[in-house]
Amino acid sequence: MDQLLSFLIIGMGIFVWFALVKLKQKPYIVNFSLSAMLLLIVWKTSLMDPLDWLSIGVIVMCGLAFIMQLVMGIRSIQLAKE
């Protein structure tokens, strides 16, 4: 499970890079792929056995960044529809 999450995070990072390079006209794809990658990082960090203060900080910061990217993606979709 741990190795699978690592591969998913790497794959999502590659997709984010591809979206940043090729899909500049659709920023909501970039926002949603970044939010998915942040959610995977939160999930992987929360599965760590001893959660120290650094792990909790990563969970909080990536959780906040996930929410921000999700809101930005929703706003981008609304702007694209107009």
C-alpha positions in Angstrom: 0.0 0.0 0.0 2.8 2.4 0.9 4.7 1.7 -2.3 1.5 2.1 -4.4 0.8 5.5 -2.8 4.4 6.5 -3.6 3.9 5.5 -7.3 0.6 7.3 -7.4 2.2 10.5 -6.1 5.0 10.3 -8.6 2.5 9.6 -11.4 0.3 12.5 -10.3 3.4 14.8 -10.2 4.2 13.8 -13.8 0.6 14.6 -14.8 0.8 18.0 -13.0 3.9 18.8 -14.9 2.3 17.7 -18.2 -0.8 19.8 -17.4 1.3 22.8 -16.6 3.2 22.5 -19.9 0.5 21.5 -22.3 -2.8 22.6 -20.8 -2.2 26.2 -20.0 -5.6 27.2 -21.5 -7.4 25.0 -19.0 -6.2 26.0 -15.5 -8.9 24.0 -13.7 -7.2 20.8 -14.8 -4.0 22.0 -13.3 -5.8 23.0 -10.1 -7.7 19.7 -9.7 -4.6 17.6 -10.5 -2.6 19.6 -7.9 -5.4 19.1 -5.3 -5.4 15.3 -6.1 -1.6 15.2 -5.6 -1.9 17.1 -2.3 -4.6 14.7 -1.1 -2.4 11.8 -1.9 0.4 13.3 0.1 -1.9 13.9 3.1 -3.1 10.3 2.8 0.5 8.9 2.7 1.7 11.1 5.6 -1.3 10.1 7.7 -0.4 6.4 7.3 3.0 6.9 8.8 3.2 5.0 12.1 4.7 7.5 14.5 3.2 10.9 13.7 5.6 13.6 15.0 5.2 17.3 14.9 6.7 17.5 11.4 4.2 15.0 10.0 1.3 16.8 11.6 2.6 20.0 10.0 2.7 18.4 6.6 -0.8 17.1 7.0 -2.2 20.5 8.0 -0.3 22.5 5.4 -1.1 20.1 2.5 -4.7 19.9 3.7 -5.0 23.7 3.5 -3.3 23.8 0.1 -5.7 21.0 -1.1 -8.7 23.1 -0.1 -7.2 26.2 -1.8 -6.5 24.4 -5.0 -10.0 22.8 -5.0 -11.6 26.3 -4.6 -9.4 27.7 -7.3 -10.4 24.9 -9.6 -14.1 25.5 -9.0 -13.6 29.2 -9.7 -11.7 28.4 -12.9 -14.5 26.3 -14.1 -17.0 29.0 -13.4 -14.9 31.6 -15.2 -14.5 29.2 -18.2 -18.3 28.8 -18.5 -18.8 32.6 -18.8 
